[in-house]
Amino acid sequence: MGRPLQMMIGVVAGLLLAGCAEDWGVDQHGRKVTAEQLEGQWLVINYWAEWCKPCRTEIPELNRLNEGVRDKGAQVLGVNFDALQGEALSKAAEAFAIRFTVLAQDPAPRLELPRNDVLPVTYIIDADGRLRERLVGEQTAAGLQARLAHWQAED
């Protein structure tokens, strides 16, 4: 087999494998969240619930953070602690005025996140999908941006 043919087979195989990455389910609007959308991104994943008072005050901070990091290779993802789905998830996200992506499917198994029994909790995941930090309690946009910058600088 000639070198050009081997290279072509390698490129085709790579493209096929890249297309096989598992998607992340749907968001609060029922739109598919593709692996391609999140690939290579730093993720700030926040767990929230309607009954959690600190979550209510934290959401505007997360909205601000998401706007501030989108062009820096990072994004905020929310996960409803009570596993709301479909219309219930959509209504809860709307009631909280959430402007970042809320995943209907919990990414904890995919990312091997530790079990969480308190809220709010926020995880910082690096561009390779590794957990860098678990932050318990209410966070601010400035504090999270500083933690994210700290980890990105170490990378």
C-alpha positions in Angstrom: 0.0 0.0 0.0 1.4 3.4 -1.0 2.0 6.2 1.5 -0.7 8.5 0.0 -3.3 5.7 0.3 -2.3 5.1 4.0 -2.6 8.8 4.7 -6.0 8.9 3.1 -7.2 5.9 5.1 -6.0 7.5 8.3 -7.8 10.8 7.5 -11.1 9.0 6.7 -10.8 6.8 9.9 -10.1 9.9 12.0 -13.2 11.7 10.5 -15.4 8.6 11.1 -14.2 8.4 14.7 -14.7 12.1 15.3 -18.3 11.7 14.1 -18.8 8.9 16.7 -18.3 11.1 19.8 -21.4 10.7 21.9 -23.7 13.8 22.1 -24.7 15.3 25.4 -28.5 14.9 25.0 -30.8 17.9 24.8 -31.0 21.3 26.5 -33.8 23.1 28.2 -35.3 24.0 24.8 -35.2 20.4 23.5 -32.3 21.2 21.2 -29.5 18.6 20.7 -26.3 19.4 22.5 -23.6 17.9 20.2 -20.2 16.6 21.2 -18.8 19.0 18.6 -20.3 22.0 20.5 -18.4 21.1 23.7 -15.3 19.5 22.3 -12.1 21.3 23.5 -14.1 23.6 25.7 -13.5 24.2 29.4 -16.8 23.6 31.2 -18.2 25.2 34.3 -21.0 22.8 35.3 -23.5 24.0 37.9 -26.1 21.9 39.7 -29.2 23.8 40.8 -32.8 23.2 42.0 -35.9 25.3 42.2 -36.1 24.9 46.0 -32.4 26.0 46.6 -32.4 29.6 47.7 -28.6 30.2 47.0 -29.1 28.7 43.5 -31.6 31.5 42.8 -29.1 34.2 43.6 -26.3 32.4 41.8 -28.0 32.0 38.4 -27.5 35.7 37.4 -23.8 35.3 38.3 -23.6 32.2 36.0 -25.4 34.1 33.2 -22.7 36.9 33.6 -19.9 34.3 33.7 -21.2 32.5 30.5 -21.2 35.8 28.6 -17.7 36.6 29.8 -16.0 33.3 29.0 -17.7 32.3 25.7 -14.8 33.8 23.6 -12.2 32.3 26.0 -12.8 28.6 25.2 -15.2 28.0 28.0 -18.9 27.8 28.7 -21.3 27.3 31.5 -23.6 24.3 31.6 -26.4 23.8 34.1 -27.9 20.6 35.4 -31.2 20.4 37.4 -30.5 18.5 40.6 -34.1 17.1 40.5 -33.6 15.7 37.0 -36.5 17.7 35.5 -37.2 16.9 31.9 -39.0 18.3 28.9 -41.6 21.1 29.6 -40.9 21.0 33.4 -37.2 21.7 32.8 -38.0 24.4 30.2 -40.4 26.2 32.6 -37.9 26.0 35.5 -35.1 27.4 33.4 -37.3 30.2 32.2 -38.5 31.0 35.7 -34.9 31.4 36.8 -34.1 33.4 33.6 -31.2 31.0 32.8 -29.4 32.1 29.6 -26.8 29.3 29.5 -27.3 25.7 28.3 -29.1 23.5 30.8 -28.5 19.8 30.1 -31.5 17.5 30.5 -29.1 14.5 30.9 -26.8 14.6 33.9 -23.2 14.5 32.6 -21.8 13.2 35.9 -21.4 9.5 34.7 -19.7 10.7 31.5 -17.3 13.0 33.3 -16.9 10.7 36.3 -18.0 13.5 38.7 -18.2 12.7 42.4 -21.6 12.1 43.9 -23.1 15.4 45.1 -25.6 15.8 48.0 -25.4 19.6 48.5 -26.4 22.6 46.4 -25.3 24.6 44.8 -22.2 22.9 43.5 -20.1 23.8 40.6 -17.4 21.7 38.8 -14.6 23.1 36.6 -13.8 20.6 33.8 -10.8 21.1 31.6 -10.7 21.0 27.8 -9.8 17.3 28.0 -12.8 16.4 30.1 -10.9 16.1 33.5 -12.3 17.5 36.7 -10.1 20.3 38.0 -12.1 21.6 40.9 -15.4 21.1 42.9 -16.8 24.3 44.4 -19.6 23.9 47.0 -21.8 26.8 47.8 -22.9 30.0 46.1 -20.3 31.3 43.6 -19.9 34.7 41.9 -19.0 35.3 38.2 -15.7 37.0 39.3 -14.7 34.2 41.6 -15.5 31.5 39.0 -13.7 33.5 36.3 -10.6 33.7 38.5 -10.7 29.9 39.3 -11.1 29.1 35.6 -8.2 31.5 34.6 -6.1 29.8 37.3 -6.6 26.4 35.9 -6.3 27.4 32.3 -3.0 29.1 33.1 -1.7 25.8 34.6 -2.7 23.9 31.5 
